[in-house]
């Protein structure tokens, strides 16, 4: 008998479940992350399970070979001599694992006794016996368990207990010091107005558990529902029917004082089955932001101060488009708790977009004050990743190498991640043309926040850019089903027509309300997609003129306009529009230069001049971190030095 750690991609879960069952029937103890609800890759129990397993069975597939987590777990098995690789679809393992014999299960239908499993069962059994002397293996087993297996059983029992009480164990809970706020939440039943089914309350609790577990930042228990001991905070609320809509009111209450420290109301159509999920994800993002940040404070934060911080989180994560409101909310936090590191880093982060507004007379002063706030946040807590992220965002445009080091620091300083650090680094990588690398960062951010629109839209766009259209469309389609009104998802679907050539599908989308486009932008884009579909030269010329008019206006110019000009082969106009966009809105907008439609334009002198002016050429040359376009067969001239 051996203890087995099973590493896989979530997309392969149905086949992996059959594989786990087959190994268990063969007498092995199989651990895979379904044993812990919501802990995902970051849970401490997963680390312990990986460390104590006799065998690490890695299920390679077209999706798992691209998973950073699967590769990390496979490396742990390889480096300790416990790796047992299998392929579910016949794909080639990633580099670093191709020298190991991989068991082919591509033709396996799921039957536990199938002959294809014999080699796997033998390999796993051999790993289980590798620490035993030959004569010991022949003797009857004594009562009790070997030390390693005892630790495994203890871990498995702990995992089963977690599942039984519905408790999520993120590693962030280990960070709360003595007397500080513990980021643990107990769920309460949602009160229902008359006529609503009790199933709606249960659905809310289940969706909240899923949202918090997937995002891996606070521990959530259902003890409050069953009347058991509660956590320091209680999350509950009410659901009321108002005409043909449901109003979900979500409250976070301090168990000790009874004070409601955050509350928000969400209206959804009564017939919308996605209402509970959308509300749960939105609420979890705010509560997660507040409790994760406040848990770093050395003392228990007063309710009034925590309420202010949660208001900031509500502005930040609630989709507010008003950058000044977010900044003002952060200022109230620093005034209330002047020695709170995350309050100062929040202020600095909120100032980043404001400080990059070229038309603001106060931009330089604001940047200086925000830099001081970021530095103060780091002095108060050197493990605050937000402080390093803010420092990176506040640097002048051309200091790419320093920005990258700060973003890497943000990823490394704290044992747990909120996912924001990975997103910030992914944004940097796209802005310097390293989109292939950005895909991995966005993927890891999405693993922590799998239902959030912003993590999915970042990953989907990066996948489109690197040519993985099928993966991008799958993610985009899934998210639009959950968030049909999310503007960022719909705009990406519209923009993806430039890369997929599905112009006819884009035209009716422009008539949909809520796209956050002006009538002038809609008209210019409609003309553009019609011209691209017809491929008529005169129509293309008229479309380019309409887009150039939009690009000349800082309030109308955006990525859609730049991409449209490039798709129309108006290279010089596209580069000028990109230059204006980056100048007006900051360095992260440089990612538009590396979208597929600008591939031809990258060979022009105008493009070379722009990347040199932006400092990108110097960065590529000094760091030897070349952009993806310099790996193509037809390299732009500026790639020679890089």
N, C-alpha and C positions, 0 to 999 in steps of 0.2 A: 504494500500500500504506500502511496506517495501523496504528499500535499501539493496541489497544483494551483498556481496563479495563472489565470486565463486573461490574456491581453488581446483586445479586439477593438474594432471601430463600431460605434453605435449603429451605423447603417447595417451592420452584419448581425445584429442582435438575434434575429430569429434563428439563423443557422448556428450561432454560438450557443444558444440555449440548448439546442439538440446535442451539440458537442459536449457541453458540460454534463448533460444527463447521461450520455454514453460513458464518459469517464467515471462518473459516480457509480454507475452500474458495474463497472469493472473493479470497484472497491476503493477508488481514490477519493480523497477529500478535495473538492474543487472550490476555489474561491474566485468569484468575479464580482464586479462592482454592483451588481443587482442586489447583493447581500446588504448593502447600506443604502437606504433611500436618501438620495440627494447629495451624498458626500462627494460623488464624482471623483475625479483624479486627485483632488487635493486633500481628501480626507486622511487623517492620520492612520486610520485603520488600513487604508490601502497601502500606505508605505510599510506598515508592519507586515501585512500579508505578503507583499512582494519580497521583503527581506527574509521572511521565515519559510518561504515555500521551498520544497525540494526541486520542483520543476517549474519553469516559466514557459508555458505554451503560448506562442504568439501566432494569432490567426491573420496571416497576410492576405490582403485583398486590394483591389484597386483603390479603395478608400483608406484602408488602414495604413498603406505604405506612405500616405501623405500626412498621417497624424503624428504630430510631434510627441504626443503622449505615448502612443504605441511604440514609437522608436526609442523613447527613453526607457520604457519598461523592457523592451527587447534588449537594449544595451546592458541593463542591469543583469538580465539572465545570461547574456553572452559573456560578460566580463567575469562572472562568477562560475561559469561552467555549467549553468542550469538551463540553458536555452534549448527548447524543443520547437522548432518552427514548422508551421503547416501553411499551405496555401489553399484558400477556399475557392479561388476562381482561376488558378493557374498563372497568376501574375508573377512577375519577377520581383523578388525582395529588394528593398532599397540598398544602396551602396553601404558596405560595412557588414552586410549579412548574407551576401551571395556565395561566400565560400563555405557556408554550412548547408548540409543536406536538408532539403525542405520536403516534408511529407505532403504529397499531392492528394488533397481531398476534393478536388474540383468536380469529380464525378460521384461523390458521396451523396446519397439521397436522404440521409438523416437516420437510417436504421442503426440501432446501437450495436448489433452483431455483425455489421457489414465487414467484409474482408479488408476494405481500405483502412479500417481503424486498427488493424492488428499491429502494424508497424508503430503507430502512435502509442498504443497501449504498452508495447514492449519498451519503447524509449522512455516513457514516463515511469514505468516500473523500475527501469535501470537507474534513473535519477534518484528514486526513493531508496534504493539499496546501496547507493554509492558510498555512504559513510559507514556501512556496517562491515566488519571483518567477515571473511568467508565462512569461518566456523560459526560465527554468531548468527549468520543468516540461516544456517542449517538447524540451529537449536530452536525449541519451542519458545515463543515470546513470553517474557516475564510479565507479571502484572504491572501496569503502569505504562508510561509513555516516555520515549527519549526526550531530552530537554527541548530540542527544536520542535518536535511534534507537540509537546505540551504547550509551548508558546503559541503554536498555530491554533490548537483547540481553544485556548483562552481567547485568542483574537476572534475566532469564529463565534464563540459563545457571546462575546461582547457585541459583535455585529448583530447576532440574533436578538439580543436584548434591545439594541437600538431600534431594530425594525419593529419589535413588539410594542414599544411605547411611542413610536412615531417621532423619535428625537433625532435631529440632524446635528452632526458634530463637525463643524468647520474648524480649522486650525486657528482661526482668529481668536477663538475663545481662550487660547493659551496665552494671548498677549495681555489680557487685562490684568493689571497689577493689583496688589492688595489695596482695597479701598476704592478702586476705580470701577467704572461702570462695566457690568458684565453684559455683553451683547447677546442676550437670550430673551426670547419672546414666547409667551404662552398664548395659544389661540383660544378665543372665546366663540361661542355660538353667535351667529349673526341673527339679530331679531328680524322677523318677517312681518310685513303687514298682512292683514287678513286676505285669504284667497291665494296666497303664494304657497307653492309646494315646499315641504321641508327639505326636499332634495336640493333646492337652491342653496340653502345654508351649508349643506354637506359639500356641495360642489365648490362653494367659495373656500371652505377650509382646505379641501384637497388641492385646489389651484394655488392657494397661498403656500402650502407646504411644498408643492412642486417648484414654485417660483423662487422661494428662498433656498431650497435645496440645490437647485441648479446653479444659483448664483453664488452659493458657498461663502456667505459672509456672516450670517448670524445663525445661532442655534434656535430652532423652533420646536416646541413641544405641544402636543395636543392634550396635555394634562389638564389644562383649564376647562376643556370641553367635558371631560369625564369627572371633574370635581376634585382632581388631585392637586398636588402642590404646584403652584404657579411659578413662572419665571419672574425676573425683575420687571418685565414689561408685558402688557396684555394687548393683543391686537384683536379687535372685533369691530362691531358696528351694526348697521341695520340695512335692510333692503326694503324699499317702499315702491309701490306701484303708483305712478302718476300718469294718468291717461294711458297712452300706448307706450310709455317708457318706464324703465326701472331706474331708481336712484339708489346707487350703492354708496353709503356713507361709511368710510373706514376710519377708525379711531385707534391711536396708540396711547395707552394709559400707563402711568407709573403705578406699579402694584403697591408700592409702599405708601405713596401720598394720595393715590386715587386721582391725581390730576391728569386730564387729557392733554398730552404734550404735542400731539399732532392730529389733525383731522382734515379730511378732504372728501368731497362728494364727486361722484362720477355718474353721469347719465348715459344709459345705453338703451337701445330699443328693446322692448319687452320680448320681441320675437328673436332677438339676436343670441344664438347659442354661445357666441364667443365672449359675451359680456363678462362673465366671471373671470375668465382667463385674462382678458385685457386689463381689468381692474386690479387683479391680483399682481400682475407683473408691474403695473404702474406704481401701485402702493409699495410693493417690495423694494423697488429701486430707491424710493425716498427713505424708507425705514432703514434699509441696508446702508445707505450713505450716512445717515445720521448716527446709527449705533456703531458702525465700523470706525468712523472717525472719532466719536466721543469715547470709545473704549480705550483710546490711547492716552486720554487725559489722566494724570496721576491720581486724581481724586474723583469721587462721584460728582458729576456735574449737576448743579441745581436745575430743577425742572424748568424754570423760566429761561435759563441759558440754553438748555438742550432744545427747548421749543423753538428758540430763535435759529439754532443750527439746523433743525429739521425744516424750518421755513426756507432757509437757504437751499437745502437739498431739494425741497419741493419746487423752487424756482429753477434750479439747475436741471433736475431730472424730469420735471413736469412738462418739458417741451416749450418753455418760455422763449420767445424770440427777442425779448427785450433784454439786451446785454446790460443796460444800465440798471434794470431791476435786480438782476442777479448780483451785480457789483454792490448795490446798496444793501441787499440782504446780507452779503458777506461782511460789510462794514458794521452792521448791527451786531454780528457775532463777536467781532474783535473788540468792540466797545464793551460788551457784556462780560466777556471772558478774555482779558488781555494776555493771559499766559497759556492760551489754548493753541497748540501748534497747528492743528487742522483749521482753526479759524483764520489764521494768517495765510496759510497756503490756499485756502478758499478765496481769500481776498486777492491774492496774487494771480491765481488762475482766472478769476473773473475779469481781471484787468488785462489779460493777454490780448483778447480780440480788440478791446478798446484802444490799447496802446499801439496797435498796428494800423490804425486809421490814419492814412496819410493826410487827410484834410483837417485833423484835429490839432488845434494850436497847443493843446495841453498834453499831447501824446508823449513828448519827451519827459515832462514832469511826472506824468502818470507811470511811465515805464520805470523811472527811478524809484518812485514810491513803492511800486509793486515789487521791484527787485529787492528792496529793503524788507518788505513783508515776507517774501519767499526766504530770504536769508534768516529772518527771525524765526520762521517756522522750523527751519533746520536746526538752529541753535537750541530751540525748545525741545525738539525731538529729531535726532539724526536718522531715525527710522521712518520718517514721514515721506513716503514716495511723492506725494503731491508737491512738496517743496521743490524737489529736483525737477519735476515736470514743469512747474511754473518757471523756474530758472531757465529751462530750455526754451520755453515759449517766448520768453522776454528778451532773448539774445537778438542782436542784430541779424538781419537776413542772411548774411554770408558766412556766419560762424557755424558751419555745418558740423565740423568734427567735434566742437565743444558741445553742441546740442545733442549729438548722438551719445557722447559719453554720459551726459546728465540723464538722458532717457534710459540708458542701460543701468545706471545707478539706481534710478527709480524702480526698475524691475527687481533689483537684487537686494534692496535694503530690508524689506519686511518679509517674514516667513510666508505670509499669505498675500495674495494679490486680489485687487478688486476687479481686475480686467481692464481698468482704465489705463494702466501703465502699458499694457500690451497694445491697446488701441493707439495710444500716443506714439509709441515707437513704430507701429505700423504706418501711421500717418506720416512720420518722418521718412520712412523708407520709400513710401510712394512718392514723396516730394523730391527725392533725389534719384528717382528712376529705378530703385531696387524693388520692384513690385513682386517678383517671385519670392523674395524673402518676406515681404509684407504679408503675403498670404498666410504664412505660418503664424505670424503674430496675431493677425485678425482671427485665425482659427482658434488660437488659444484663448483669446478674449471671449469669443463666442461660446467656448466650452463652459465658461463661468456664467455667461448671461445668454443662454441659448434662445430665449424667446424675445429678447429686446430688439426692436427694429434697427437701432443704430449699429449694433454689432453685426447683424446680418447684412445690412446694406453695405457696410465697409468691406466685408468679406466677399459678397457677391460682386461688387464692382471690381475688386482686385482680381477675382477669377475671370471676369469678362476681359480685363486688360491683358491677362497672360494667355488668353485663348481658350480657357476651360469653360466654354459657353454652357455646356450641358449641366455642369455642377452649379454654375451661377444661376441658371434659370430654375433649377430644382429648388435652391435655397430661396430665391426670390418668390417663386410660386407658393412655397409653403408659408412664407411670412405674409404675403398678401392675403392669404386665406385667414390668417389670425388677425392681421392689422389692415383690413381693406382700405381704411381711410388714412393710413400713414403716408404723408406727402413724400417723404424721402424714398420710400419703396416705389411709389408710383412714378416719381421722376426718374428713378433709375431704370424702371421698366421702359419708360419713354426713351431715355437716352440709349438704352441697349440696342435700339433699332439701328443706330449708326454702325454698330459692330456686327450685328447679325444680318443686316440687310432687309429686315422685315418692316419696311417703310409703310406699307399699307396698314399694318396694325397700329402704327404710331399715330396716324392722322386722326382716327376717331377718339383716341385718348386725349387729344388736345382740347376736345369739346367738353371734357368732364370738369365739373366744378371742383374747387378746393385744391387745385394744383399749384397755387401760389405763383401764377404767371400772370403778367399783365396782358391786356388784350393785344397790345402791340407785339409782345413776345409770342403769343399764341399764333397770331397771323403770320409773323415772319417764319416761325418754325413749321407751320402748316405748308407754306409755300416751299420751304426747304425740303420737307419729306416728299411732297408731290414732285418736285424737280428731280430728286434722287430716284424716285420710283419710275419716272418717265425717261430719265437720262437724256432729256432734251437740253441742248446746249444753251438756247435762249432762256429757257426756264431756270436753268442753273445760274445763269448770270443775274437774272432778276432776284433769285433767292439770295445770292451772295451780297447783292446791294442792300437788301432788306436786313440781313444779319449785320452787315457793317454799320448800318444806322443804329442798330441796337448796341453794338459793341462800343460805339462812340460815347454812349451814355453810361456813366459808372453805375447807375441804379438799374440798368437793364442788362448790362453785360454779365454773363455767367458762363459756367462750364458748357451748358447746352449750346450757347452761341458759338463758343470757340470750337467745339466738336463739330458743329454744323458747317462752319466755314472750312474746316479741314476736310470734312467729307465731300464738300463741293470742290475740292482741290484749289481753294483760294488760300494757298499756303502763306503768302505774305500777310494777308489780312488776318488769318488765324493766329499767326505768331504775334502780330501787333495786339490783337484782342487778348491773347494770353499774357503779354507783357503788362497791359493795362489792368487785367484782373489781379495779377500777383502784386502789382504796385498798390492797388486800392485795398486789397483784403488780406494781404499777408503771405508769409512764406509757404504755408501748407498748400496754398492753391497752385504751387508749382507742379503738383502731380498731373495737372492737365496737359503738361508738355509731353507726358509719356503714355498718353492714351493711343490706341492703335491708329486712329485717323491721322495722327501727326507723324506717323512713321516716315512718310515720304518727305514731309517738311523738315525732318531732322537732318536731311542731307544738304539743306540750303545754308548759305552764309548767314542769313538772318537768324536762323535757329542757333547756329554756332555762336553768333554774337550775343544772343540773349542768354544762353547758358553760361557763357563766359562772364557777362555782366552780372549775372546772379551769383557768381562765385562757385557754380557747380563744377566747372572744369577744374579749377584749382583743388576743390575737395576731392574729386575723383583721382586726380594725379597724386595728391599728397597721401591719401589713405589707401590707394589701390583698391578701393571699393567701387568697382565700375558699375554703370547702370546696365539694365537688361539690353538696351538697344545696342550696346557695344559688344554683345555676344552674338549678334546676328551676322549672317554671312556678308551682308552689305552694310559695313560699319560706316557711320558718319565720320567726317574727317577729324573731328575733335577727339575721337576715341584713340587716336594714335598715341597721344601722350598718356592717356589713362590706362 
